[in-house]
């Protein structure tokens, strides 16, 4: 039976992480964790979280992208009016309710949705029929779990990389259609077909 809507805990996404105080009026510098920084100008209230269980709503007085520091922005929250107040927020996450985030085109994903997904490796000959029944020996094997997503440098073309924690250490897997054959976010599952030599490439200095 589906639980009533009001009994489902509200979910949040992290859009920035506070780095330090900036200026002397309570502003804070933060690292952006969203591909849509301009949409934060539309937010009147955001949430500050020290952990997943400690979260409070605050009014956003002002916000702008820091043109001098790529990937950073500046927030000024209501009630934060001094350097001391701002320093107390160092390390906090800035979050918004999941329903307020931007819509994405098909084939695009939020980093926060990918982190924590389990990654399974497909057998090479089974890649084209991954949705069909297969012998136990060909069932996708658990490779590890996504810990982070790495992006190319600013203005540099390239494919994002899934940083997968495996028993053998970190494995970087390109987030490309020919490698990530199936991404099932509700199931928190990603099925990959690793090309020959990828593990050797990861192991090289």
Secondary structure, 3 states (H helix, E strand, C coil): CCCCHHHCCCCEEEEEEEEEECCCCCCEEEEECCCCHHHHHHCCEEEEEEECCEEEEEEEEEEEECCCCCCEEEEEECCCCCHHHHHCCCCCEEEEEHHHCCCCCCCCCCHHHHCCCEEEECCHHHHHHCCCCCCHHHCCEEEEEEEEEECCCCCCCCCCEEEEEECCEEEEEECCCCCEEEEECCCCEEEECCCCCHHHHHHCC
